[in-house]
Amino acid sequence: MNRRIALRHLALISGGLALIPSCDFSSDDILAAYDKLKVTASQKTLLGDISNTIIPAGEIKGALDLEVPDFILVMINDCFTTENQAMFTKGFAAFPDYVKTITGSKFEKLDTKKKEEIIQAGTKLEGGETEEGQTNKAISYFLNTTKRFTIQGYMASEYIQTEVIPYSLIPGEYNGAVLITDLQKPRING
Amino acid sequence: MANLNIRSKQERTYEAIVVGSGISGSWAAKELCDLGVKTLMIERGRNVEHIKDYPTTNMLPYEFPHRGQMPKEVKDANPVVSKCYAFNEDAAHFFVKDAEHPYVQEKPFDWIRGYQVGGKSLLWARQVQRWSDFDFEGPARDGFAVDWPIRYKDIASWYSHVEKFAGVSGNKDGLPQLPDGEFLPGYELNVVEKYFAEQLKKHYGNDRHMISSRCAHIHGNAEYYAQQGRAMCQNRNLCQRGCPFGGYFSSNSSTIPWALKTGNLTLRPDAIVHSVIYDEELGKATGVRIIDAHTKEVEEFYAPVLFINAAALNTNLILLNSTSNRFPNGLGNDNGLLGKYVAFHNYRARVSGEYEGLSEYATSGGRPTSGYFPRFRNVYKQETDFLRGYAAGFSGGRGARADNSGIGMELKESLLNPDQYGPWRVGSHMMGETLPKETNYVALDENLKDPYGMPQLKINIDYDDNDEKMTKDYIEQMTEMFEKAGFTNIQSSDSKQAPGLDIHEMGGVRMGKDPKTSLLNANHQLHAVPNVYVTDGASMTSTSTQNPSLTYMAFAARAAHHAVAESKK
């Protein structure tokens, strides 16, 4: 096992925090598991809050219950180009100030409805040539990426695919003309 | 390199040697073994045993750390193989990584390879359409390449032979350009595909057809295949992982275990064939020289009959590297044409669209195939400003999707209860015949070597004006057909992908009647070294439009029987 994989395992075992926790939040610890992203522990908490706003817990578990933030960061760390990682990281870093400017409060202090509104509005931010435009573009990119991977990580999780909508390795014989009215399944309460 | 022929020559002598364990090699070996010939099959890659060596076959989507996607580090290190549609987390272990076998791209060429027992038969798209005389007579009629030395009547019974054993599902469509075969029940076209087929009939009469594509899957009746240990296709569509049911034909599930059961097959994986040994006194080939993949030691194996089925370009590489005083430019290469007249299939263009009709229907379950558009251009006579034509794939689909636009409980409810149907989506991709030309060639690089000390292959293959015209025609014609069928939102694209990504490279050791202009005779023997047979893609004189694997199977079976008949003379 190479050092990077060892570190990642350690990070996963210890809940993503590979370094010794510090109480001094001014020197927020960088999580070693996502070495290309330089994500801090408090940022990961924020990402958890955002993903859990996108898909909250109810009778059926939510994004945070299924460790979706880990999935999001693994995907961006392992599969994204450097440019897209930089765009994500920039938007991620700018998001708290964006929230503060609009609401006068920190994201985690907002009620659910406000959180939802700010995320939805943020995904639709338009970019531009100015510095503000560039920042808005990054925030929009960060939120859209987070939403996309929240949905993917949630739906393609072991919990959903075994307990909620079991994945079938053997889908059955093809029916190329099935009436949609015959396909209605009992609704699952989200 | 140490030459360690430790074992006695007798221990290293067989009655036949087959180089390559993919679709064509395994068919040659299976036939030889069935006929009682003690056969050595040599494979450069590792052994892959049916079921046992399919590590991902029953993995669930969430068990893949990136849900199938390849990490960027891997993509960056493998720019060539990463372009292949099937190079994903579930099947990456069956593909050759770029650094494992470097080659020289004099022009862009994406060489997609599978080095393991079974070769690319684990990864193929399993489409098996017969050729007809419209294909075999193509070069002679249209004046390109050379005339094929065989016709449909020479190969028809061998198509039947391999179809029956491999398991081919399809319908008897009665089309002269796509002869019917020995079919298991065909897969059903869905309602929008049937609608399109009817529309074609309405607008083009009997000129254009869209049928259920014949595929190498066991469907409808599996009884005969139990003796191979194979069962019905389960519609999983996870074929590239290796199928634990043996639902589709692969060397690993079918021909190789069958040949092993005869007791006549010896399998030697991890052995890179360096060259064919030619004995100048005897005037024939006597064996092959291999490099052990692990120890890099050289060893020789001997047999009176050799099949070189290493996959099209690697067969060229081996023969080019088999030099002697008699053949200084490669085995059997008296005319200097070895490695030349390579061609492929043009898979560049796609057309997609939507259909608002039939909105009460959707599909359920799975199937391993879809629609197939046999060639309709220039079939009976030359009628366009380009030679030959194209086949096309066609499929339509419709399933429930979730509305992802919301957030919170509303989004969650939508994701867990997808009910957005939208219109039917329809799509097509072209499979164009390309013309073999002397200027499309492979050769050995004079300086660069691979990690085993073998010369690297220089690849110089490109599209030409005929391909450009054909691509344009496909887009125009398919767009017109989509319009006539009432499809909307029609979009077309030309990927301009490099040759190679079609994974249908062919030629270089072409068949022909005349030793001055071809390498192989009508029985797949090298004109100049008749105890050497080539029945893989390298032997192709022209490419037609059909997926070629079925034809390689039939060639291999036919040639194996020929070799045995010759040995008894």
Boltz contact constraints between the chains, C-beta under 6 A:
constraints:
  - contact:
      token1: [A, 54]
      token2: [B, 407]
      max_distance: 6.0
  - contact:
      token1: [A, 55]
      token2: [B, 412]
      max_distance: 6.0
  - contact:
      token1: [A, 56]
      token2: [B, 408]
      max_distance: 6.0
  - contact:
      token1: [A, 78]
      token2: [B, 71]
      max_distance: 6.0
  - contact:
      token1: [A, 79]
      token2: [B, 66]
      max_distance: 6.0
  - contact:
      token1: [A, 79]
      token2: [B, 69]
      max_distance: 6.0
  - contact:
      token1: [A, 79]
      token2: [B, 71]
      max_distance: 6.0
  - contact:
      token1: [A, 79]
      token2: [B, 72]
      max_distance: 6.0
  - contact:
      token1: [A, 116]
      token2: [B, 407]
      max_distance: 6.0
  - contact:
      token1: [A, 116]
      token2: [B, 408]
      max_distance: 6.0
  - contact:
      token1: [A, 120]
      token2: [B, 407]
      max_distance: 6.0
  - contact:
      token1: [A, 156]
      token2: [B, 61]
      max_distance: 6.0
  - contact:
      token1: [A, 156]
      token2: [B, 62]
      max_distance: 6.0
  - contact:
      token1: [A, 156]
      token2: [B, 67]
      max_distance: 6.0
  - contact:
      token1: [A, 157]
      token2: [B, 62]
      max_distance: 6.0
  - contact:
      token1: [A, 158]
      token2: [B, 62]
      max_distance: 6.0
  - contact:
      token1: [A, 161]
      token2: [B, 62]
      max_distance: 6.0
  - contact:
      token1: [A, 167]
      token2: [B, 60]
      max_distance: 6.0
  - contact:
      token1: [A, 170]
      token2: [B, 234]
      max_distance: 6.0
  - contact:
      token1: [A, 171]
      token2: [B, 235]
      max_distance: 6.0
  - contact:
      token1: [A, 171]
      token2: [B, 365]
      max_distance: 6.0
  - contact:
      token1: [A, 171]
      token2: [B, 366]
      max_distance: 6.0
  - contact:
      token1: [A, 172]
      token2: [B, 365]
      max_distance: 6.0
  - contact:
      token1: [A, 173]
      token2: [B, 365]
      max_distance: 6.0
  - contact:
      token1: [A, 174]
      token2: [B, 365]
      max_distance: 6.0
  - contact:
      token1: [A, 174]
      token2: [B, 366]
      max_distance: 6.0
  - contact:
      token1: [A, 174]
      token2: [B, 367]
      max_distance: 6.0
  - contact:
      token1: [A, 175]
      token2: [B, 364]
      max_distance: 6.0
  - contact:
      token1: [A, 175]
      token2: [B, 365]
      max_distance: 6.0
  - contact:
      token1: [A, 176]
      token2: [B, 188]
      max_distance: 6.0
  - contact:
      token1: [A, 176]
      token2: [B, 190]
      max_distance: 6.0
  - contact:
      token1: [A, 176]
      token2: [B, 191]
      max_distance: 6.0
  - contact:
      token1: [A, 176]
      token2: [B, 363]
      max_distance: 6.0
  - contact:
      token1: [A, 177]
      token2: [B, 191]
      max_distance: 6.0
  - contact:
      token1: [A, 177]
      token2: [B, 361]
      max_distance: 6.0
  - contact:
      token1: [A, 178]
      token2: [B, 362]
      max_distance: 6.0
  - contact:
      token1: [A, 178]
      token2: [B, 364]
      max_distance: 6.0
  - contact:
      token1: [A, 179]
      token2: [B, 360]
      max_distance: 6.0
  - contact:
      token1: [A, 180]
      token2: [B, 362]
      max_distance: 6.0
  - contact:
      token1: [A, 187]
      token2: [B, 417]
      max_distance: 6.0
  - contact:
      token1: [A, 188]
      token2: [B, 416]
      max_distance: 6.0
  - contact:
      token1: [A, 188]
      token2: [B, 417]
      max_distance: 6.0
  - contact:
      token1: [A, 190]
      token2: [B, 412]
      max_distance: 6.0
  - contact:
      token1: [A, 190]
      token2: [B, 413]
      max_distance: 6.0
  - contact:
      token1: [A, 190]
      token2: [B, 416]
      max_distance: 6.0
